[in-house]
Amino acid sequence: MTTDPQQVLFAFTLTLIAGLATGIGGYIGIMRQHPGRNFLAGALGFSAGVMLFVSFGEILPQGLDDLTGQWGERGGTWAAYGAFFLGIAVIAVIDRLVPESINPHEPSTTEGAERQARMAKAGIMTAIALAIHNFPEGFATFVSGLTSLSVALPIVVAIAIHNIPEGIAVAVPIREATGSRKKAFWIATLSGFAEPAGALIGFLLLMPFMGPATLGLTFAAVAGVMVFICLDELLPTAVKSGSHHTAIYGLIGGMALMAVSLLLFI
């Protein structure tokens, strides 16, 4: 694998471009001045659909492939599913450790305060989950950029397309909770900076140690984190924010968009 400074800079630039696509999604998420309840329900359902489809259709299968390639079908499958549920357990513990004042599962003084707390928590936890997901994704994009342009470009474009709805997933609840477009946009954008951060740290520290098994465990655990957030945060918030059917239509729309983005690069 090349360590030519120009090639390294080129690979890092590709990773940065892919990561910054979350900012496009963040902008889309804040474009409407006063989003109605149905828009909010649809957008949050859409976000959940994106994350569920990515988790079960891409991230977990990638983890399975990496781990079964290293430890065989039985051992790799056990490891992948174990890491998946470990990810769920970790994020569930984090959820229980959130102070009651911002935890939507705890009693709140008013419906408005409860809704704001739920929105803020959904947005921040989505940003954290996506940043964790984007970290190894950024390292993988960086490695592809070091390999060849023909390998790297389809990967970068696909990841950038994925990151646009992920930016929406972060921006919409943050905007609704804080009323600040700027804050929603920048938090969504910053979640994408985990990709170049993953590239840089991976290149400096992890390259000698990072192998398929480590990446496989990471992908499987991140899939579990994202599924928990969808089921515990995004979907319940979507249903409470507006029409149940609108939330489900948004969910299906998010899944369909991610399916198309994958099919474009087969």
VENPEUR-V667778 format. One record per backbone hydrogen bond with DSSP energy under -1.0 kcal/mol. NH is the residue of the N-H (numbers start at 1). CO is the residue of the C=O. E is the energy in kcal/mol with one decimal. If there is no record, write none. Layout:
# VENPEUR-V667778
((NH	CO	E) (NH	CO	E))
This chain:
# VENPEUR-V667778
((8	4	-2.7) (9	5	-2.4) (10	6	-2.3) (11	7	-2.6) (12	8	-2.3) (13	9	-2.4) (14	10	-2.2) (15	11	-1.9) (16	12	-2.3) (17	13	-2.4) (18	14	-2.2) (19	15	-2.3) (20	16	-2.4) (22	19	-1.7) (23	20	-1.7) (25	21	-1.6) (26	22	-2.6) (27	23	-2.3) (28	24	-2.3) (29	25	-2.3) (40	36	-2.4) (41	37	-2.6) (42	38	-2.7) (43	39	-2.8) (44	40	-2.6) (45	41	-2.4) (46	42	-2.5) (47	43	-2.3) (48	44	-2.2) (49	45	-2.5) (50	46	-2.4) (51	47	-2.3) (52	48	-2.9) (53	49	-2.4) (54	50	-2.5) (55	51	-2.3) (56	52	-2.6) (57	53	-2.8) (58	54	-1.6) (59	54	-3.0) (60	55	-2.7) (62	58	-1.9) (63	59	-2.3) (64	60	-2.6) (65	61	-2.6) (66	62	-2.4) (67	63	-2.5) (68	64	-2.9) (69	65	-1.7) (71	67	-3.2) (72	68	-1.5) (76	72	-2.6) (77	73	-1.8) (78	74	-2.3) (79	75	-2.2) (80	76	-2.5) (81	77	-2.6) (82	78	-2.3) (83	79	-2.6) (84	80	-2.3) (85	81	-2.2) (86	82	-1.9) (87	83	-2.4) (88	84	-1.6) (89	85	-2.4) (90	86	-2.6) (91	87	-2.2) (92	88	-2.1) (93	89	-2.2) (94	90	-2.2) (95	91	-2.2) (96	92	-1.9) (97	93	-1.4) (102	99	-1.7) (106	103	-1.8) (114	110	-2.2) (115	111	-2.5) (116	112	-2.5) (117	113	-2.5) (118	114	-2.5) (119	115	-2.4) (120	116	-2.7) (121	117	-2.5) (122	118	-2.5) (123	119	-2.6) (124	120	-2.5) (125	121	-2.6) (126	122	-2.0) (127	123	-2.3) (128	124	-2.4) (129	125	-2.6) (130	126	-2.9) (131	127	-2.3) (132	128	-2.4) (133	129	-2.4) (134	130	-3.0) (135	131	-1.5) (137	133	-1.3) (138	134	-2.8) (139	135	-1.6) (140	136	-2.4) (141	137	-2.4) (142	138	-2.3) (143	139	-2.3) (144	140	-2.0) (145	141	-1.9) (146	142	-1.4) (148	144	-1.7) (152	148	-2.3) (153	149	-2.6) (156	152	-2.8) (157	153	-2.7) (158	154	-2.3) (159	155	-2.6) (160	156	-2.6) (161	157	-2.4) (162	158	-2.2) (163	159	-2.3) (164	160	-1.2) (166	162	-1.2) (167	163	-2.1) (168	164	-1.6) (169	165	-2.1) (170	166	-1.2) (171	167	-2.6) (172	168	-2.2) (174	170	-1.4) (175	171	-3.0) (176	172	-2.2) (177	173	-2.2) (178	174	-2.5) (179	175	-2.4) (184	180	-1.7) (185	181	-2.8) (186	182	-2.8) (187	183	-2.4) (188	184	-2.0) (189	185	-2.5) (190	186	-2.9) (191	187	-1.6) (192	189	-1.0) (193	190	-1.0) (195	192	-1.7) (197	193	-1.9) (198	194	-2.6) (199	195	-2.1) (200	196	-2.6) (201	197	-2.7) (202	198	-2.2) (203	199	-2.3) (204	200	-2.3) (205	201	-3.0) (206	201	-1.2) (207	202	-2.1) (209	206	-1.5) (210	206	-3.6) (215	211	-2.2) (216	212	-2.7) (217	213	-2.4) (218	214	-2.1) (219	215	-2.9) (220	216	-2.3) (221	217	-2.3) (222	218	-2.5) (223	219	-2.1) (224	220	-1.6) (225	221	-2.0) (226	222	-2.5) (227	223	-2.2) (228	224	-2.2) (229	225	-2.0) (230	226	-2.0) (231	227	-2.3) (232	228	-2.8) (233	229	-2.2) (234	229	-2.1) (235	230	-2.8) (237	233	-2.0) (238	234	-2.6) (239	235	-2.4) (240	236	-2.1) (241	237	-1.6) (247	243	-2.0) (248	244	-2.0) (249	245	-2.7) (250	246	-2.3) (251	247	-2.2) (252	248	-2.5) (253	249	-2.4) (254	250	-2.6) (255	251	-2.0) (256	252	-2.6) (257	253	-2.4) (258	254	-2.0) (259	255	-2.3) (260	256	-2.4) (261	257	-2.4) (262	258	-1.6) (263	259	-2.5) (264	260	-1.9) (265	262	-1.4) (266	263	-1.4))
